Amino acid sequence: MISREPAPADIYSRSRTRIAVVVALGVTLALGAAACGSSPSTATTSGSSPSTATTSTPTSNGLGFTLAAPSFIKAAGVLSICADITYPPMTFISNGHPTGFDVDMANDLAKAMGVTAEFHQTAFPDIIAALQADKCNVIINGMDGTPARAQVISLVPYLHDSQGLVVKSGNPEHITSITDLSGKTVATQLGSSDAQYLQTLSGQFVKEGRKSITVITYTQDPSAFDALATGKVDAFFQDLVVLAYYDTKFPGQVTTPNIAVNPVPIVIGVRKNEGALVTVLAKGVSELYQRGIAQRIAASWHISSPDLLDHPAA
């Protein structure tokens, strides 16, 4: 059973972030292709006002490496990024500006290209369509690299991840395994691979004679967590890298059962016809890892070492 509810107010609005060889999802990176994209529009999708994060580009970028930006990005002076900026700790708002792991990484990638990073608020269910409509150059938004997404856009991995859940403190529903979600009400984000996984799992339960999962999807991730915090659902299902943030942010209020399913890469999304940009980003992520920069960014956002890539390759 799937239902959708309007998202409550963003609980972080007042206070407010996985490159390796192609993973076993059949994700193919067009590393040798030539770029042929044009400069994207800076218009915001989904009728939202844009939120932008811009880094200055000093004479020496301080990174120890540079990247050769495709000509259309170099000419614009901007790496334009689509993101739903409501997704801590990857991309969210703090003191009126985008912040998080993805923002720090994107700023360094842009700095290495000699341009600035600019984030544009985009509802996550619309994010691939926005990229394909040239609303931005890339998606950097903690996005899972699924086979379905690999069919329509190119994917550059920069983290590992699995999916899991948090429950109210003390685990009153006694959810200790994924099968315990049978008959439960679970919140997650609309348009996410998390929602797709729950829907598939619910169908499997029904075939096995179990009760289905009532999946309630919210347009913004913090709203799905808020549904758990206010007792509207039994669990909040999301990527483990995100759940660790909530566990840290709300100590004593939630419990994270030892459940990890559906391992996936976290990826940058690029249009299929821009292989040169894929190559540049792949090299950039590799450099960030080899120089320890990615590891330092991850540590600053409490992202643990199992989520980091083992052998990033340009």
Backbone bond lengths (Angstrom), bond angles and torsions (degrees), N, CA, C in turn:
res aa  C-N    CA-C-N  psi(-1)  N-CA   C-N-CA  omega(-1)  CA-C   N-CA-C  phi
1 M - - - 1.467 - - 1.520 108.69 -
2 I 1.316 116.88 124.65 1.457 121.76 -178.09 1.518 109.02 -118.87
3 S 1.320 116.33 130.02 1.458 119.96 174.87 1.509 108.66 -134.34
4 R 1.302 116.55 156.20 1.454 121.67 -179.72 1.515 108.28 -126.98
5 E 1.310 116.18 135.19 1.446 121.58 178.19 1.509 108.94 -123.12
6 P 1.324 117.71 150.76 1.458 119.32 174.96 1.512 110.08 -63.45
7 A 1.334 115.80 145.85 1.458 120.18 -176.67 1.516 110.35 -75.24
8 P 1.344 118.56 132.30 1.458 121.12 171.61 1.511 109.75 -66.40
9 A 1.354 116.30 174.71 1.464 120.46 179.66 1.513 110.23 -58.29
10 D 1.339 116.20 141.74 1.453 122.85 -178.98 1.522 109.83 -62.30
11 I 1.329 118.60 118.87 1.454 121.52 -174.91 1.513 112.75 -72.46
12 Y 1.341 117.75 -8.64 1.459 119.39 178.91 1.524 112.70 -106.02
13 S 1.323 118.36 6.04 1.458 119.95 -172.55 1.520 112.07 -65.35
14 R 1.331 118.23 -20.01 1.456 119.63 -178.56 1.518 112.50 -96.31
15 S 1.330 118.16 -16.24 1.454 120.06 -174.54 1.512 115.00 -125.39
16 R 1.123 102.80 -9.72 1.402 99.82 -178.77 1.557 109.09 -78.94
17 T 11.363 77.29 178.35 0.338 99.07 144.54 1.424 71.71 -144.88
18 R 9.803 129.20 -144.89 1.438 120.58 103.47 1.477 92.44 -146.46
19 I 4.435 144.88 140.49 1.404 117.60 163.97 1.474 100.85 -113.14
20 A 0.990 125.06 112.55 1.452 124.46 177.53 1.490 107.69 -124.62
21 V 1.361 116.74 -178.01 1.443 118.94 169.96 1.501 107.76 -60.04
22 V 1.326 115.34 160.36 1.449 119.71 -176.54 1.517 109.72 -60.24
23 V 1.332 117.00 129.83 1.452 121.14 -176.50 1.508 110.24 -78.13
24 A 1.352 115.26 171.52 1.457 120.67 -171.75 1.503 112.42 -77.84
25 L 1.306 116.09 41.08 1.457 121.30 174.60 1.518 110.34 -106.85
26 G 1.295 116.28 -1.71 1.452 119.27 -173.83 1.514 111.53 79.16
27 V 1.333 117.95 21.53 1.456 121.46 178.51 1.523 108.36 -76.06
28 T 1.313 117.42 124.39 1.450 121.64 -178.45 1.517 109.63 -113.95
29 L 1.314 116.51 124.65 1.455 120.89 177.87 1.523 108.69 -98.00
30 A 1.311 115.66 125.77 1.459 119.85 -178.42 1.518 109.21 -82.78
31 L 1.332 116.14 71.28 1.453 120.12 -170.58 1.519 113.13 -72.50
32 G 1.319 117.56 -19.77 1.454 117.37 -176.73 1.506 113.62 -103.61
33 A 1.335 117.62 1.25 1.459 119.89 -175.02 1.509 110.83 -78.32
34 A 1.314 116.06 161.12 1.455 120.73 179.23 1.518 109.62 -95.18
35 A 1.332 116.25 147.35 1.462 119.69 178.57 1.507 109.55 -79.86
36 C 1.347 114.41 144.48 1.467 117.65 177.09 1.507 110.38 -144.13
37 G 1.339 118.53 20.42 1.466 120.95 -178.50 1.502 110.54 -80.17
38 S 1.322 114.20 164.92 1.450 121.12 176.19 1.511 108.28 -109.82
39 S 1.327 116.69 167.35 1.457 120.58 -179.93 1.509 110.14 -63.93
40 P 1.355 117.65 128.87 1.448 119.53 -174.99 1.512 112.34 -77.69
41 S 1.319 114.27 158.83 1.452 119.86 172.29 1.510 109.35 -69.41
42 T 1.330 118.07 149.81 1.452 121.15 176.31 1.508 111.64 -96.65
43 A 1.326 117.80 12.13 1.459 120.87 178.64 1.509 109.92 -65.49
44 T 1.340 115.70 146.64 1.448 121.84 179.05 1.509 110.01 -88.28
45 T 1.323 117.67 140.75 1.451 121.37 178.37 1.510 110.54 -87.27
46 S 1.320 115.08 167.02 1.455 124.29 173.82 1.515 113.27 60.60
47 G 1.314 118.06 21.49 1.454 121.05 173.45 1.512 114.07 71.52
48 S 1.333 120.45 12.96 1.450 122.68 -178.62 1.513 110.31 -95.08
49 S 1.327 116.30 152.17 1.445 120.07 174.60 1.507 109.14 -73.47
50 P 1.344 117.70 138.74 1.458 118.83 -176.96 1.516 111.74 -71.78
51 S 1.316 115.57 144.29 1.460 121.51 168.60 1.507 106.01 -113.57
52 T 1.324 118.02 129.98 1.453 119.99 -174.70 1.513 111.01 -125.04
53 A 1.330 115.55 144.24 1.459 121.57 172.73 1.513 107.04 -119.93
54 T 1.306 117.82 125.94 1.445 121.63 -175.93 1.515 109.70 -124.69
55 T 1.302 116.76 134.00 1.456 120.62 175.07 1.511 109.68 -107.29
56 S 1.327 116.10 143.57 1.447 119.00 174.01 1.521 108.96 -76.01
57 T 1.315 116.59 156.46 1.462 121.03 -178.96 1.526 108.58 -116.74
58 P 1.333 118.19 96.21 1.461 120.03 -179.45 1.518 111.14 -71.45
59 T 1.319 115.65 168.47 1.460 120.66 179.08 1.522 110.40 -56.88
60 S 1.320 116.98 -45.97 1.459 121.82 172.51 1.519 106.98 -106.84
61 N 1.322 116.87 121.30 1.463 118.32 -171.65 1.519 113.80 -75.97
62 G 1.330 118.65 -9.10 1.447 121.03 175.64 1.511 114.80 77.03
63 L 1.327 118.16 1.30 1.459 121.75 -177.75 1.521 113.05 -93.67
64 G 1.309 116.34 -23.87 1.460 120.42 -177.74 1.511 113.62 88.16
65 F 1.332 118.24 4.30 1.465 121.00 176.39 1.518 109.12 -154.74
66 T 1.309 115.72 160.89 1.466 121.73 175.38 1.517 108.96 -128.52
67 L 1.334 115.20 159.67 1.456 122.38 177.03 1.519 109.12 -124.87
68 A 1.330 116.68 142.61 1.460 121.62 179.06 1.527 108.97 -86.32
69 A 1.313 117.00 98.48 1.457 121.25 -178.91 1.516 110.87 -65.71
70 P 1.349 118.40 141.10 1.460 120.04 171.14 1.527 110.55 -54.53
71 S 1.314 116.48 151.28 1.470 120.75 -171.20 1.521 112.99 -58.29
72 F 1.340 118.05 -36.07 1.467 118.91 -176.40 1.528 111.55 -72.27
73 I 1.327 118.23 -28.38 1.461 121.41 175.08 1.525 109.65 -76.86
74 K 1.330 116.63 -42.64 1.467 120.56 178.54 1.524 110.77 -60.36
75 A 1.336 116.74 -41.97 1.459 120.41 -179.11 1.522 111.57 -65.69
76 A 1.323 116.77 -37.87 1.462 120.74 -179.90 1.524 111.62 -76.12
77 G 1.338 116.83 -24.95 1.455 120.54 -177.61 1.517 113.50 74.82
78 V 1.335 116.25 13.23 1.468 120.62 -172.79 1.521 109.67 -142.23
79 L 1.331 116.98 137.03 1.455 123.12 164.05 1.522 105.80 -98.11
80 S 1.326 115.94 107.34 1.463 122.36 -173.34 1.525 109.49 -90.41
81 I 1.340 116.07 128.98 1.459 121.33 -169.80 1.522 110.81 -125.90
82 C 1.332 116.95 126.93 1.458 121.86 171.48 1.520 108.96 -87.26
83 A 1.333 116.54 132.91 1.463 120.90 178.33 1.514 109.49 -159.73
84 D 1.328 115.03 143.59 1.456 120.48 167.94 1.524 105.44 -86.13
85 I 1.328 116.66 105.61 1.459 121.71 -167.65 1.534 109.74 -86.61
86 T 1.331 115.53 50.13 1.468 122.12 179.14 1.527 108.97 -136.68
87 Y 1.342 117.21 36.33 1.451 121.17 -167.09 1.528 111.19 -131.53
88 P 1.327 117.60 68.74 1.461 118.94 179.53 1.524 111.54 -68.91
89 P 1.332 118.77 146.28 1.473 127.23 3.53 1.519 112.91 -94.02
90 M 1.335 118.12 17.68 1.457 120.64 -174.72 1.523 112.05 -83.44
91 T 1.333 116.68 -54.35 1.465 121.11 -178.23 1.521 107.94 -148.98
92 F 1.332 117.34 110.59 1.469 120.02 179.56 1.522 109.23 -153.20
93 I 1.333 116.44 177.92 1.454 121.30 -174.51 1.518 110.09 -100.64
94 S 1.333 116.16 130.91 1.457 122.53 172.63 1.518 108.10 -136.85
95 N 1.318 116.37 126.93 1.469 121.61 -178.56 1.526 111.82 53.68
96 G 1.334 115.31 36.32 1.457 120.26 175.15 1.512 115.36 83.11
97 H 1.339 118.06 4.07 1.463 120.86 -176.91 1.526 110.59 -130.58
98 P 1.336 117.09 149.42 1.462 119.39 174.17 1.526 110.89 -61.48
99 T 1.312 115.50 141.21 1.456 121.17 178.39 1.520 108.61 -148.86
100 G 1.323 117.39 173.86 1.453 120.72 177.79 1.520 111.85 123.30
101 F 1.341 116.04 176.69 1.466 121.85 -179.99 1.518 111.26 -57.12
102 D 1.342 117.31 -49.70 1.464 120.79 -177.33 1.519 111.59 -61.37
103 V 1.326 116.75 -37.61 1.462 120.49 -178.82 1.527 110.13 -67.69
104 D 1.338 116.22 -44.54 1.466 119.12 178.57 1.526 110.86 -61.80
105 M 1.326 116.97 -43.93 1.460 120.37 -179.65 1.527 110.91 -65.22
106 A 1.333 116.70 -45.21 1.463 120.39 -179.21 1.521 111.38 -63.06
107 N 1.340 116.97 -39.42 1.457 119.55 178.30 1.526 111.29 -61.56
108 D 1.342 116.96 -39.62 1.461 119.34 178.63 1.524 112.07 -70.49
109 L 1.327 117.87 -39.57 1.464 120.20 176.99 1.531 110.35 -61.78
110 A 1.337 116.06 -43.74 1.462 119.93 179.55 1.525 110.89 -65.74
111 K 1.328 116.04 -42.69 1.463 120.42 179.49 1.526 110.73 -59.16
112 A 1.343 116.68 -40.97 1.462 120.16 178.72 1.519 111.54 -64.69
113 M 1.334 117.56 -27.72 1.467 122.06 176.57 1.524 112.22 -81.98
114 G 1.324 117.48 -10.15 1.454 120.50 -176.84 1.509 113.13 80.10
115 V 1.336 117.02 23.82 1.464 122.07 178.57 1.524 108.05 -129.66
116 T 1.333 117.02 -177.72 1.451 121.29 177.41 1.527 110.17 -109.86
117 A 1.330 116.11 154.00 1.465 121.71 176.97 1.519 108.88 -93.99
118 E 1.319 115.63 135.06 1.464 120.76 -178.57 1.524 109.03 -133.43
119 F 1.335 116.35 118.33 1.461 121.81 -178.39 1.518 110.53 -94.59
120 H 1.344 115.55 139.13 1.461 121.96 178.52 1.518 109.40 -123.36
121 Q 1.325 115.80 121.14 1.456 120.93 -179.45 1.526 110.69 -59.99
122 T 1.325 115.65 124.14 1.462 122.64 -176.86 1.521 108.08 -141.36
123 A 1.318 117.90 124.72 1.459 120.54 177.74 1.520 109.28 -58.15
124 F 1.338 117.23 132.69 1.460 119.80 -171.83 1.531 113.49 -58.27
125 P 1.341 120.34 -40.12 1.466 118.30 178.86 1.531 113.63 -60.99
126 D 1.346 116.92 -19.84 1.470 121.61 -178.04 1.520 112.71 -101.72
127 I 1.331 118.03 4.56 1.456 119.42 -163.58 1.526 113.02 -71.59
128 I 1.326 118.67 -38.14 1.466 120.14 178.66 1.521 110.54 -69.81
129 A 1.331 116.72 -40.05 1.468 120.10 176.74 1.526 110.56 -61.22
130 A 1.325 117.32 -38.43 1.462 120.89 178.57 1.518 110.85 -64.34
131 L 1.332 117.36 -42.56 1.464 120.92 176.84 1.517 110.62 -61.25
132 Q 1.328 117.21 -46.58 1.463 121.14 -178.30 1.523 112.31 -66.68
133 A 1.335 116.78 -23.82 1.465 121.16 178.19 1.528 111.90 -90.86
134 D 1.332 117.24 14.74 1.464 122.94 177.22 1.521 113.20 63.16
135 K 1.326 117.69 29.16 1.463 120.24 175.60 1.525 111.40 -77.31
136 C 1.317 117.17 -13.57 1.459 122.19 -179.76 1.523 107.79 -160.10
137 N 1.321 116.67 169.35 1.469 121.47 176.65 1.519 112.34 -83.41
138 V 1.352 115.59 -36.79 1.462 120.60 -173.32 1.524 110.14 -147.94
139 I 1.339 115.61 163.75 1.461 123.18 167.05 1.523 107.20 -106.67
140 I 1.330 116.38 123.17 1.472 120.95 171.02 1.518 105.52 -130.74
141 N 1.337 116.68 99.41 1.463 119.62 -167.31 1.531 111.97 -157.90
142 G 1.332 116.87 35.80 1.456 119.12 -178.96 1.517 112.78 58.60
143 M 1.318 117.55 34.32 1.459 122.43 -172.96 1.520 111.28 -83.19
144 D 1.341 116.11 132.51 1.461 120.93 176.85 1.523 110.85 -71.70
145 G 1.323 115.92 139.72 1.462 120.61 179.05 1.515 111.01 -89.88
146 T 1.304 116.95 83.58 1.466 121.73 -178.01 1.526 110.89 -89.31
147 P 1.330 118.08 158.01 1.462 120.33 176.93 1.524 112.85 -57.66
148 A 1.325 117.51 -37.59 1.465 120.07 179.89 1.520 110.74 -63.74
149 R 1.318 117.74 -41.16 1.466 120.61 178.75 1.522 110.96 -69.20
150 A 1.333 117.31 -35.00 1.464 120.86 179.35 1.517 112.08 -64.32
151 Q 1.321 117.21 -21.78 1.462 120.36 178.96 1.522 112.62 -74.21
152 V 1.330 117.18 -24.88 1.470 119.70 -173.40 1.516 113.83 -113.20
153 I 1.348 118.12 -21.65 1.458 120.91 177.14 1.527 108.74 -138.61
154 S 1.329 116.69 161.66 1.463 121.53 174.18 1.523 108.89 -84.19
155 L 1.340 116.31 146.55 1.455 121.52 -173.32 1.531 110.53 -124.45
156 V 1.313 116.42 131.07 1.462 122.80 177.79 1.532 107.83 -116.66
157 P 1.333 119.31 103.93 1.472 121.09 -178.52 1.527 112.95 -66.05
158 Y 1.346 115.96 144.63 1.462 118.98 174.33 1.529 113.44 -139.92
159 L 1.334 118.76 -7.18 1.461 123.00 173.51 1.521 108.83 -149.10
160 H 1.322 116.50 161.40 1.464 122.47 167.22 1.528 107.96 -97.85
161 D 1.321 116.22 158.20 1.458 118.69 174.23 1.516 110.37 -161.88
162 S 1.324 116.11 162.59 1.461 124.44 168.55 1.518 106.58 -134.50
163 Q 1.310 116.39 172.47 1.450 121.27 179.94 1.523 110.48 -110.02
164 G 1.314 115.39 150.28 1.450 121.56 -179.74 1.509 109.90 -159.46
165 L 1.324 117.07 -154.81 1.467 119.16 -176.42 1.522 110.60 -153.71
166 V 1.330 114.28 160.48 1.460 121.64 168.62 1.520 108.00 -120.51
167 V 1.329 115.37 151.96 1.462 122.56 179.04 1.525 107.78 -131.33
168 K 1.320 116.35 172.05 1.461 119.69 177.33 1.525 109.73 -62.67
169 S 1.320 116.01 151.69 1.450 121.52 -179.22 1.524 110.84 -53.18
170 G 1.315 115.63 134.73 1.456 120.81 -177.74 1.509 114.18 88.94
171 N 1.355 116.40 -8.52 1.465 121.99 177.70 1.531 112.01 51.13
172 P 1.343 117.43 62.18 1.468 120.82 -174.97 1.523 114.01 -61.93
173 E 1.344 118.16 -23.58 1.464 120.90 179.61 1.533 111.86 -91.72
174 H 1.338 116.65 1.03 1.471 122.36 175.88 1.538 111.70 55.86
175 I 1.329 115.50 48.35 1.463 121.55 178.35 1.521 108.04 -90.33
176 T 1.323 116.67 106.84 1.467 121.02 -178.02 1.523 112.97 -122.13
177 S 1.327 117.06 -5.77 1.462 121.68 176.63 1.522 108.24 -145.94
178 I 1.316 116.29 165.53 1.460 119.49 -177.13 1.524 111.30 -65.46
179 T 1.320 118.33 -28.89 1.467 120.60 179.44 1.521 111.68 -69.87
180 D 1.320 117.47 -19.94 1.461 120.15 178.32 1.524 112.21 -70.02
181 L 1.329 118.28 -7.33 1.472 120.71 176.09 1.531 111.68 -75.82
182 S 1.308 117.58 -12.49 1.465 120.86 176.10 1.526 109.37 -58.22
183 G 1.336 116.08 126.69 1.452 121.87 -179.98 1.515 114.71 81.19
184 K 1.334 117.86 1.49 1.464 121.53 -177.78 1.526 111.33 -100.50
185 T 1.317 114.98 163.59 1.463 122.18 175.82 1.518 107.97 -105.54
186 V 1.336 116.38 124.86 1.467 121.26 -170.80 1.525 109.45 -129.01
187 A 1.321 116.47 134.12 1.458 122.43 177.74 1.517 110.16 -99.48
188 T 1.334 116.48 144.44 1.457 122.12 173.05 1.519 108.21 -158.23
189 Q 1.330 117.27 -177.11 1.465 120.99 -175.30 1.516 111.96 -91.34
190 L 1.306 115.37 136.69 1.458 122.66 177.59 1.527 110.67 -60.86
191 G 1.339 116.53 135.20 1.455 121.25 175.54 1.514 114.29 80.71
192 S 1.330 117.91 4.57 1.460 121.08 -176.12 1.520 111.24 -93.10
193 S 1.340 115.66 161.61 1.456 119.71 173.96 1.524 110.42 -67.94
194 D 1.334 116.73 -22.66 1.462 121.03 175.88 1.530 110.27 -63.22
195 A 1.335 115.68 -44.53 1.462 119.92 178.11 1.524 111.17 -64.15
196 Q 1.338 116.08 -40.60 1.458 119.73 179.22 1.528 111.11 -63.27
197 Y 1.331 116.19 -40.64 1.460 120.07 179.13 1.528 110.54 -62.75
198 L 1.332 117.40 -45.61 1.461 121.03 -179.48 1.522 111.38 -62.82
199 Q 1.316 116.93 -40.05 1.461 119.94 179.86 1.528 110.93 -64.61
200 T 1.336 116.20 -42.62 1.466 120.15 177.71 1.528 110.79 -64.54
201 L 1.331 115.43 -43.14 1.465 120.06 179.24 1.526 111.20 -62.58
202 S 1.320 116.86 -40.90 1.459 120.72 179.43 1.523 110.90 -61.87
203 G 1.333 116.54 -42.69 1.461 120.57 177.53 1.516 111.79 -62.49
204 Q 1.331 116.05 -37.86 1.465 120.81 177.44 1.525 110.50 -64.27
205 F 1.330 116.02 -41.84 1.465 119.39 177.88 1.528 111.56 -58.37
206 V 1.321 116.04 -44.48 1.466 120.37 -178.83 1.522 110.80 -61.22
207 K 1.348 116.44 -42.91 1.467 120.36 178.56 1.531 111.47 -62.03
208 E 1.330 116.18 -29.92 1.462 120.94 -179.75 1.528 112.80 -86.38
209 G 1.332 116.64 0.84 1.453 120.53 -179.61 1.514 114.02 85.36
210 R 1.329 117.15 11.90 1.461 121.50 177.35 1.525 110.21 -92.11
211 K 1.312 115.38 170.23 1.454 120.13 174.68 1.528 109.67 -74.70
212 S 1.327 116.77 147.94 1.462 121.70 178.65 1.524 110.21 -74.27
213 I 1.331 115.22 169.08 1.460 121.84 172.44 1.524 107.79 -95.62
214 T 1.310 117.24 133.63 1.457 120.19 170.74 1.520 107.63 -87.24
215 V 1.326 116.88 106.96 1.468 122.49 -176.31 1.523 108.50 -98.47
216 I 1.314 116.62 121.65 1.463 121.93 176.41 1.519 107.78 -111.75
217 T 1.322 116.55 120.19 1.470 120.96 -176.75 1.514 110.34 -104.27
218 Y 1.313 114.91 142.30 1.463 123.13 178.99 1.523 109.40 -121.95
219 T 1.302 115.89 146.83 1.464 119.50 -176.28 1.523 112.00 -69.88
220 Q 1.328 118.24 -23.79 1.451 121.50 179.27 1.526 109.62 -124.62
221 D 1.325 115.38 139.68 1.454 121.18 -174.99 1.526 113.62 -60.22
222 P 1.349 120.42 -45.57 1.468 119.29 179.42 1.527 112.93 -60.84
223 S 1.322 117.01 -27.17 1.465 119.83 178.04 1.521 110.84 -68.44
224 A 1.353 116.50 -34.91 1.457 120.01 176.50 1.520 110.35 -66.95
225 F 1.327 116.61 -40.41 1.464 119.16 175.90 1.521 110.87 -64.61
226 D 1.312 117.03 -40.64 1.461 121.37 -179.79 1.526 110.92 -60.95
227 A 1.338 117.07 -32.51 1.466 120.25 177.18 1.523 110.61 -61.76
228 L 1.331 117.33 -36.80 1.464 120.71 175.30 1.524 110.35 -70.02
229 A 1.313 116.52 -46.73 1.461 120.82 -176.13 1.523 112.32 -60.83
230 T 1.343 116.86 -31.02 1.461 121.26 -178.29 1.519 112.62 -97.09
231 G 1.337 117.98 7.77 1.448 121.84 173.81 1.512 115.83 79.72
232 K 1.335 118.01 15.33 1.461 120.67 179.90 1.522 112.55 -78.87
233 V 1.325 116.70 -23.14 1.465 121.57 -178.19 1.525 108.96 -135.10
234 D 1.332 115.07 167.05 1.463 120.79 -179.93 1.520 112.88 -88.52
235 A 1.338 117.52 -23.26 1.465 120.93 -176.61 1.521 109.39 -157.44
236 F 1.325 114.60 157.48 1.459 122.43 174.44 1.523 106.69 -118.15
237 F 1.340 117.68 118.97 1.460 124.07 -174.50 1.522 109.25 -104.58
238 Q 1.343 116.87 128.02 1.461 120.11 -174.98 1.530 108.55 -165.30
239 D 1.335 116.35 176.93 1.455 121.62 176.28 1.525 109.53 -63.72
240 L 1.331 116.63 141.73 1.458 120.69 -177.64 1.526 112.23 -61.66
241 V 1.333 117.35 -34.26 1.462 120.01 179.90 1.529 110.37 -62.61
242 V 1.317 117.25 -30.00 1.467 121.96 177.54 1.528 110.46 -81.54
243 L 1.328 116.68 -41.09 1.463 120.21 -178.67 1.526 111.31 -62.39
244 A 1.324 117.30 -35.05 1.462 120.21 177.87 1.523 110.52 -59.80
245 Y 1.330 116.62 -35.63 1.467 120.68 178.43 1.526 110.52 -64.96
246 Y 1.327 117.00 -47.10 1.460 120.05 -179.76 1.521 111.41 -63.64
247 D 1.321 116.28 -38.71 1.460 120.80 178.83 1.522 110.41 -61.05
248 T 1.351 115.84 -39.51 1.462 121.05 178.68 1.521 111.53 -73.86
249 K 1.322 116.56 -37.91 1.460 121.84 -175.85 1.525 111.97 -71.85
250 F 1.319 116.91 -30.09 1.463 120.44 -176.39 1.531 110.26 -125.31
251 P 1.329 117.26 65.10 1.466 119.71 -177.14 1.519 111.43 -62.22
252 G 1.339 115.86 136.17 1.441 121.26 178.28 1.507 114.90 81.79
253 Q 1.348 117.60 -7.75 1.459 120.80 -178.15 1.522 112.47 -100.07
254 V 1.322 117.10 -26.60 1.460 120.77 -179.41 1.518 109.95 -133.21
255 T 1.323 115.21 159.76 1.453 123.55 177.36 1.520 108.55 -125.69
256 T 1.331 117.34 138.86 1.455 121.55 177.71 1.517 109.02 -107.05
257 P 1.339 119.07 101.91 1.469 120.22 176.98 1.531 110.78 -61.06
258 N 1.311 116.58 155.40 1.469 121.80 -178.63 1.530 109.19 -79.21
259 I 1.334 114.78 73.05 1.468 121.90 -178.54 1.524 107.99 -128.52
260 A 1.325 117.76 124.82 1.458 122.63 176.33 1.524 108.25 -138.93
261 V 1.326 116.98 118.22 1.461 121.95 -177.12 1.525 109.89 -132.78
262 N 1.336 115.01 164.50 1.459 121.98 170.18 1.536 113.22 52.89
263 P 1.335 119.05 61.17 1.465 120.44 178.76 1.526 111.81 -61.26
264 V 1.327 115.57 135.23 1.463 122.09 -176.36 1.522 109.69 -143.04
265 P 1.344 117.71 158.62 1.462 119.54 168.76 1.530 109.73 -85.38
266 I 1.312 116.23 150.20 1.458 121.99 169.48 1.525 106.84 -96.80
267 V 1.327 117.85 133.71 1.463 120.12 -164.89 1.523 113.04 -135.01
268 I 1.320 114.41 156.25 1.465 123.22 163.61 1.521 107.13 -87.01
269 G 1.332 117.44 136.03 1.462 121.37 176.88 1.515 111.35 -101.07
270 V 1.338 116.49 134.61 1.462 123.23 -178.50 1.525 108.06 -135.17
271 R 1.330 117.77 146.15 1.464 120.27 176.70 1.525 110.73 -60.16
272 K 1.321 115.58 146.99 1.459 121.73 -175.15 1.530 112.90 -60.47
273 N 1.334 117.68 -29.54 1.462 119.91 -174.42 1.532 112.58 -89.20
274 E 1.316 118.23 12.55 1.463 120.38 -176.16 1.527 110.83 -121.60
275 G 1.330 114.32 60.21 1.449 120.08 -178.83 1.514 113.55 -62.18
276 A 1.330 117.85 -32.14 1.465 120.05 179.43 1.521 110.70 -64.19
277 L 1.326 116.72 -38.57 1.460 120.14 178.06 1.529 110.63 -68.14
278 V 1.330 117.15 -38.17 1.467 120.77 174.86 1.530 109.79 -57.47
279 T 1.337 116.75 -45.43 1.460 121.10 -179.96 1.518 111.56 -60.63
280 V 1.334 116.29 -43.91 1.467 120.77 -179.40 1.525 110.42 -63.90
281 L 1.315 117.18 -45.06 1.466 120.53 -178.86 1.522 111.44 -67.06
282 A 1.342 116.79 -38.50 1.461 120.43 177.02 1.529 110.42 -60.68
283 K 1.320 116.04 -45.18 1.460 120.13 177.82 1.523 110.36 -63.30
284 G 1.332 116.24 -41.37 1.457 120.17 -178.81 1.518 112.90 -62.69
285 V 1.327 116.91 -45.47 1.465 120.02 178.75 1.525 110.38 -63.36
286 S 1.332 116.20 -41.53 1.460 120.33 177.54 1.526 111.46 -59.22
287 E 1.336 116.63 -44.53 1.460 120.85 179.22 1.529 110.83 -63.20
288 L 1.329 117.58 -41.47 1.462 120.60 179.92 1.518 111.16 -60.81
289 Y 1.327 116.88 -37.63 1.465 120.57 177.33 1.520 111.60 -72.50
290 Q 1.328 116.61 -47.10 1.461 120.19 -175.22 1.523 112.01 -63.44
291 R 1.316 116.90 -28.31 1.469 121.29 -179.29 1.530 112.42 -95.12
292 G 1.345 117.01 2.67 1.460 120.40 177.66 1.515 114.38 79.27
293 I 1.332 117.10 5.01 1.466 120.24 -177.47 1.524 110.55 -72.03
294 A 1.320 116.98 -44.32 1.466 120.21 179.09 1.522 111.07 -60.72
295 Q 1.329 116.27 -39.34 1.463 120.39 179.89 1.525 110.89 -64.51
296 R 1.333 117.60 -39.95 1.461 120.65 179.45 1.520 110.96 -67.90
297 I 1.332 116.90 -39.98 1.463 119.63 177.43 1.524 109.83 -62.41
298 A 1.339 116.24 -44.84 1.465 120.30 -179.87 1.524 110.94 -59.87
299 A 1.316 116.85 -44.47 1.464 120.20 -179.33 1.521 111.13 -61.87
300 S 1.323 117.28 -36.46 1.461 120.08 -178.96 1.519 112.44 -67.82
301 W 1.352 116.97 -20.95 1.462 121.13 178.47 1.524 111.76 -110.36
302 H 1.333 116.40 18.18 1.475 122.59 176.03 1.519 112.10 58.29
303 I 1.334 116.05 34.19 1.464 121.55 174.14 1.518 107.04 -91.60
304 S 1.320 116.99 123.04 1.458 121.68 -169.71 1.524 112.30 -80.51
305 S 1.336 115.56 162.83 1.460 121.00 -175.77 1.529 113.90 -61.14
306 P 1.361 121.46 -31.33 1.468 118.45 177.28 1.528 113.50 -61.93
307 D 1.331 116.95 -18.95 1.460 119.70 179.15 1.524 112.59 -85.06
308 L 1.323 118.08 -9.55 1.457 121.50 -177.92 1.518 110.48 -85.20
309 L 1.312 115.57 155.12 1.465 120.20 178.89 1.516 110.45 -73.49
310 D 1.325 115.79 143.73 1.460 120.59 -179.09 1.531 112.46 -81.03
311 H 1.343 115.02 -44.99 1.455 119.65 -174.72 1.530 109.90 -136.51
312 P 1.336 117.24 70.18 1.466 118.86 177.96 1.522 110.68 -60.43
313 A 1.323 115.89 137.43 1.464 120.29 -177.50 1.510 110.19 -134.79
314 A 1.320 116.11 137.46 1.457 120.68 178.45 1.523 109.86 -78.81
